[in-house]
């Protein structure tokens, strides 16, 4: 008897914590502010190809979870105006696919969102115009010594970074 079904026999052991905090407050005539932070911290990430195989520590290595990543934000609104600034951070990690293994630098980027929602009655009610900038300061991804593949790569880690650089988008939306 042969059982040809695919089975996932691997084992993963992970521990750590996620933190999410938000605080909003009114500043009178200056408007409303919100501060936020979302982060992840891993203490352990070990894997084995079978339940009885030795576990290997892959934390903070390429294509595996990073020890620390975070996204903080400051948002301001007043009337129909909304502005939001986001700071994104990925810690440094090791590229164990290179020989010898290499350290990959951390990366911090900034995103910006500005919008205005029209007030009042008629067609303009619920109309919103906005501009978004991802990677506002056009920060290059850190160099990673991996070959080009159909999924990206060729000098950068496609699982964590976008090689395009700054992306600016203008949007117009209408809510009925």
KELOPA-907863 format. One line per 2 residues: number of its first residue (from 1); their letters; for each residue x, y, z of C-alpha. Coordinates in steps of 0.25 Angstrom, whole numbers, plus 5000, padded with zeros to 4 digits. Each point is the difference from the previous one (the first is absolute). Example, Ala and Ser with C-alpha at 12.3 -4.5 7.8 and 13.67 -1.06 7.14 Angstrom:
REM residues 2
1 = as = 5049/4982/5031; 5006/5014/4998 $
REM end
This chain:
REM residues 176
1 = xx = 5000/5000/5000; 5006/5014/4996 $
3 = xx = 4994/5013/5005; 5003/5010/4990 $
5 = xx = 4994/5012/5007; 5008/5012/5004 $
7 = xx = 5002/5002/5014; 5006/5012/5008 $
9 = xx = 5009/4993/5010; 5008/5012/5004 $
11 = xx = 5001/5006/5013; 5001/5015/5004 $
13 = xx = 5002/5006/5014; 4998/5015/5001 $
15 = xx = 4999/5009/5012; 4999/5015/5001 $
17 = xx = 4990/5011/5001; 4992/5010/4992 $
19 = xx = 4998/5014/5006; 4989/5010/4995 $
21 = xx = 4997/5013/5006; 4992/5012/4996 $
23 = xx = 4997/5013/5007; 4991/5011/4995 $
25 = xx = 4997/5014/5005; 4993/5013/4997 $
27 = xx = 5009/5012/4999; 4989/5010/4999 $
29 = xx = 5001/5009/4988; 5012/4993/4996 $
31 = xx = 4992/4987/4996; 5001/4986/5004 $
33 = xx = 5013/4992/5002; 5002/4985/5000 $
35 = xx = 5013/4993/5004; 5002/4985/4997 $
37 = xx = 5011/4989/5000; 4999/4986/4995 $
39 = xx = 5012/4991/5002; 5004/4985/5000 $
41 = xx = 5011/4994/5009; 5004/4986/4998 $
43 = xx = 5008/4993/5011; 5001/4986/4993 $
45 = xx = 4997/4994/4986; 5005/4986/4998 $
47 = xx = 4997/4990/4989; 5002/4986/4997 $
49 = xx = 4996/4992/4988; 4994/4989/5008 $
51 = xx = 4995/4999/5015; 5012/4991/5004 $
53 = xx = 5011/5008/4992; 5008/5010/5007 $
55 = xx = 4995/5014/5000; 5008/5011/4993 $
57 = xx = 4999/5015/5005; 4996/5008/4988 $
59 = xx = 4996/5013/5007; 5005/5013/4993 $
61 = xx = 5005/4993/4988; 4996/5002/4985 $
63 = xx = 4985/4995/4997; 4997/4998/5015 $
65 = xx = 4994/5009/5011; 5008/5012/5004 $
67 = xx = 5003/5002/5015; 4994/5014/5000 $
69 = xx = 4991/5008/4990; 4991/5012/5003 $
71 = xx = 4991/5011/4994; 4997/5012/5007 $
73 = xx = 4991/5011/4996; 4995/5015/5003 $
75 = xx = 4987/5004/4995; 4994/5014/5000 $
77 = xx = 4986/5004/4996; 4992/5012/5000 $
79 = xx = 4987/5002/4992; 5001/4993/4987 $
81 = xx = 5016/5000/5000; 5007/4987/5004 $
83 = xx = 5015/4999/5001; 5008/4987/5004 $
85 = xx = 5014/4997/5001; 5005/4986/5002 $
87 = xx = 5014/4995/5003; 5003/4985/4997 $
89 = xx = 5013/4993/5005; 5005/4986/4997 $
91 = xx = 5012/4996/5008; 5013/4994/4994 $
93 = xx = 5001/4985/4998; 5009/4990/4994 $
95 = xx = 5001/4995/4986; 5004/4985/5002 $
97 = xx = 4998/4997/4985; 5013/5007/4997 $
99 = xx = 5013/4994/5002; 5005/5005/5009 $
101 = xx = 4988/5005/5007; 4998/5015/5000 $
103 = xx = 4993/5010/5009; 4988/5007/4993 $
105 = xx = 4998/5015/5005; 4988/5004/5007 $
107 = xx = 4990/5009/4993; 4991/5012/5004 $
109 = xx = 4991/5006/4990; 4989/5011/5002 $
111 = xx = 4986/5001/4993; 4991/5012/4999 $
113 = xx = 4985/5001/4998; 4993/5014/4998 $
115 = xx = 4985/5001/4996; 4988/5009/5000 $
117 = xx = 4986/4995/5001; 4990/5011/4996 $
119 = xx = 4989/5004/5009; 4986/5004/4998 $
121 = xx = 4988/4996/4991; 4999/4996/4985 $
123 = xx = 5010/4993/4991; 5012/5004/5008 $
125 = xx = 4996/4994/5013; 5008/4988/5002 $
127 = xx = 5010/5003/4989; 5014/4998/5005 $
129 = xx = 5013/5004/4993; 5013/4994/5005 $
131 = xx = 5015/4999/4997; 5008/4988/5006 $
133 = xx = 5015/4998/5000; 5007/4987/5003 $
135 = xx = 5014/5000/5003; 5000/5016/5000 $
137 = xx = 5015/5002/5001; 5003/4989/4989 $
139 = xx = 5008/4992/5009; 5007/4988/4993 $
141 = xx = 4998/4986/5005; 5013/4994/5006 $
143 = xx = 5008/4992/4991; 4998/4985/5001 $
145 = xx = 5009/4990/4993; 4989/4991/4993 $
147 = xx = 4998/4996/4986; 4989/5006/4991 $
149 = xx = 4988/4991/5000; 4985/5000/4995 $
151 = xx = 4996/5006/5014; 5010/5011/5000 $
153 = xx = 5014/5001/5006; 5013/5003/4993 $
155 = xx = 5006/5009/5011; 4988/5002/5009 $
157 = xx = 4991/4991/5009; 4986/5000/4993 $
159 = xx = 4993/4995/5012; 5003/5012/5008 $
161 = xx = 5003/5012/4990; 4995/5006/4987 $
163 = xx = 5011/5004/4991; 4991/5011/4993 $
165 = xx = 5003/5011/5010; 4991/5011/5002 $
167 = xx = 4985/4998/4996; 4991/5012/4999 $
169 = xx = 4985/4998/4998; 4989/5010/4998 $
171 = xx = 4986/4995/5003; 4986/5005/4999 $
173 = xx = 4989/4993/5007; 4985/5002/5002 $
175 = xx = 4991/4994/5011; 4985/4999/4998 $
REM end
